[in-house]
Every structure is written in structure tokens, then in C-alpha cells.
Amino acid sequence: MKDSITYRLPFAVMLVLGVFMMVQYYIPASPVVSARDMLLQWKQPLNGFIILLAIGGVAAVHVRKVWKQQKRWGYSVVTLVSMFAMIAAGMVGGMEEGSVFSDWFKYLISPIEATMFSLLAFFVASAAFRAFRARSTAATILLVSAAVVMLALIPSVANHIPIIAQLSDFILKYPNTAAKRAILIGISLGAISVALKTIFGVDRTLLERSR
Amino acid sequence: MSGDPYVWVAAILTLGVFSFLYRDNAFFCFCEHLVVGLSSGYMFCTYWDGVFVPELLAPLWQSGTGENAHLWVPVAICFLWACKYVEKTKDMYRLALAFWLAIDLGLSIPTHMDAGVLAQIAGTLRAPLHGSPVEVAGHLVMILGTSLALCYFFFSREQKGLFGVATKGGTWVLMIGFGASFGYVILSRIYLLIGRLLFLLRDWLGLVG
């Protein structure tokens, strides 16, 4: 019996709360709105707690690596020291502009992340070289569309050949919007179907017991 | 050349990440692990200070037995979530997961329907068919393009005959969209690269004005 409750209760919670959150959108009555606000107020700290647990998980993985002196454990020391130093800087020195915490974000995190993303320029350019080959009608359309948009974003080209800028503007405003709308409609219908299947217990994979 | 030690550190780390272009090396791994640690610490502080304390701990501290007593419920749910890490109680975690998922999924259904489906259909169908010839042609392209691209996503019917022609047109519309997005991605990465090179040459070395 106990086993049956622990197994079924999550599905019941999912059904009741899921249906409530779904229908409350269409019922603007005050008790419904306050119930919804309370549920959202309960969920907010849970979001924070999950992130904090995840960070604890990262720390635990690296502590284990250092403890067992696994391969490349020295880098785990770098991760742990920098993590706790950043936490100490934020908790002790505050997080406002001009603090050590804010300076470390500006001069340590930002340059590394920006450079990581800028590295992608080389890999994206190499991928583009392979993708932009006019082997079929669809590939040719992709090539022309990307070339026009890229050329229009270069100021000297856009200034000297205004038709490129106009064509890019047309592509971005109309066919690009059409493609994005169709994709968004598809994604939304897919998300709704997945949500309904999960709420009504048709798809049980998320709440199934871990073996 | 800059005299600011922070600029020097930022420049050395930038070179460390760029060293990956040669091959995976110790300098790059150091930068990689450093940013993982710093970012985790940054996230911890922002979530602690921006979410956990103001949404839960501070209200409970102020009136945990009075008007904010209901906030003991999320505390209990947090405990249920933490049960995941204890072998004997790990099933209890599913209850917290159900709560978390139910709210997100339940709320996502009307919002997706409203903003992702109905608003998009309305925006397409309400495209004004007046104005300059380019605008009229553009709006027609948008109505036709959205319909054709939607046909491509309809997999319950074999894509042949007239429907096959429509899905082929849909593929072309999608290719225009992907091409435009890809072009934007390439240029945005190149702008970032120019930004980093400018930082090295201007802010650090002072070689360019």
C-alpha cells in the first residue's frame, strides 16, 4: 500500500496541479489568481534550490576527482578554488558595481567567455564552407540567402550596393519571418502535445522510478 | 601598453583560450576549468542573493509562523528534492519533480497556444495587403511562405502530388530562414573575434587607436 502511494502520488500531483495551471489562464477569478500566485511563489525558491544543488553537484564531482587523484585532478583544484573564491567574494565583499565580485566577472569571466564564443568564428566558417555548396536547389537557396544577409551586414558593401541591403531587408522581413513563424507554430504544438501527454500520464518517462 | 593588472589578466586569459586554435593544451584547460569554477560561483551568489534569500529565507525569518507560514511548503518540497541523494528515500524526489513539472507544463500549454500558435496565425493572416508593391508582395510571400512551411511539418500524410509540391516550397522557405540565421551567426562570431582582437591590440598593447 505504502509502495503504491509513493508510486502513484506524483502522477496525481502532476494531474491536479497541471490541469489547474492549464485552466487558471482562462479563469480570472480572484481565488484562482491567488492560488496560482501562491503556487508560483512556492516554485520560485525551488528553482533557486535546484540551481544551488546543481552547483553542489559540480563541486562534489571535482572534490571526488581530487580526493581520488584521478587523471587531470590538478584542473579540478583550479575549478574548486575559483568557485569558492568567487562565492567568498560575492558573500563577503558584496556584488555591487566596483566590488571584487563584479571586477572578477568583468575581467575574468567575460573575456574567457567572449573569446570562447569568438573561437567559434573559425569553426562556423569551416562549417559554412562545407554547407554553402550549391549541390541542390535547397542548398543554393541557403547559400544565396546567407550571402545576401552577410554582405548587407558589412557597412562598406551595404553603402556602395544599396540593392543588397534592400534585398537583405526583404529576406529578413518576409520569407525569414514566414519560416520562423512556421517553426514556432510547430514547436508550440509539439510542446503542447508533450505537456498534455505528461500531465495526463500518457508519457510516464519523466516520473517513472529510477532503477 | 596597459598598466592595469586586470587588463593583463584578461589579456593572458584571452591568449590562453586562443591557444586552442593550435591544439588542446594545458593553458587552455586551465582557462576552461577557471571559467567553470568562476561561473558556478557567480551563479551560486546570484541565485542565493537574488532568489533564495529574498523569496524564501528572508520572508520566513520575518514571519515564519505568521503570514508567511505557507512558505514552509517550498521548504518541504526542497527537502523532498534533496531526498534524491539518499538511496532509501530517493523515490520521494519524484513528488517534488511532479510539483515542479506540473506548474511549468500546465502553464506552458495556454501560453504556447496563445503566443506560439494563435498570435502567429493571426499575425500572418492579418498582414495588410496594401502599401507599396514591395510590401504587398512581401506580405503575400509571408502568408504563402508560412502556409508552405507548415505543410512541410505535416508528417501524417505522404508528401507527394500537389501536397509534395507544397512541401517542396516549404523546404525552400525554411532554407531562406536558415540561410539568414546562419549568416547572422557567422557574422556575430566574427564581430566577437574582432572585439577580442581589438581588446588585445588596443586595450592591452595600445597598438591601435
Interface residues (C-beta under 8 A of the other chain):
Chain A: T6 Y7 L9 P10 F11 V13 M14 L15 V16 L17 G18 V19 F20 M21 M22 Y25 Y26 M38 L39 L40 Q41 W42 K43 Q44 P45 L46 N47 G48 F49 I50 I51 L52 L53 I55 V58 A59 R72 Y75 S76 V78 T79 L80 V81 S82 M83 F84 A85 M86 I87 A89 G90 M91 M95 F101 D103 W104 F105 K106 Y107 L108 I109 S110 P111 I112 E113 A114 T115 M116 F117 S118 L119 L120 A121 F122 V124 A125 A128 A131 T137 A138 A139 I141 L142 L143 V144 S145 A146 A147 V148 V149 M150 L153 F170 I171 L172 K173 Y174 P175 N176 T177 A178 A179 K180 R181 A182 I183 L184 I185 G186 I187 S188 L189 A191 I192 V194 A195 L196 T198 I199 L206 L207 R209 S210
Chain B: Y6 V7 V9 A10 A11 L13 T14 G16 V17 F18 F20 L21 C29 F30 C31 E32 H33 L34 V35 V36 G37 L38 S39 S40 G41 Y42 M43 F44 C45 T46 Y47 W48 D49 V51 F52 E55 L56 H70 L71 V73 P74 I77 C78 W81 A82 K90 D91 M92 R94 L95 A96 L97 A98 F99 W100 L101 A102 I103 D104 L105 G106 L107 S108 I109 P110 T111 H112 M113 D114 A115 G116 V117 Q120 I121 G123 T124 V134 G138 H139 V141 M142 I143 L144 G145 T146 A149 L150 Y152 F153 G170 T171 W172 V173 L174 M175 I176 G177 F178 G179 A180 S181 F182 G183 Y184 V185 I186 L187 R189 I190 L192 L193 G195 R196 F199
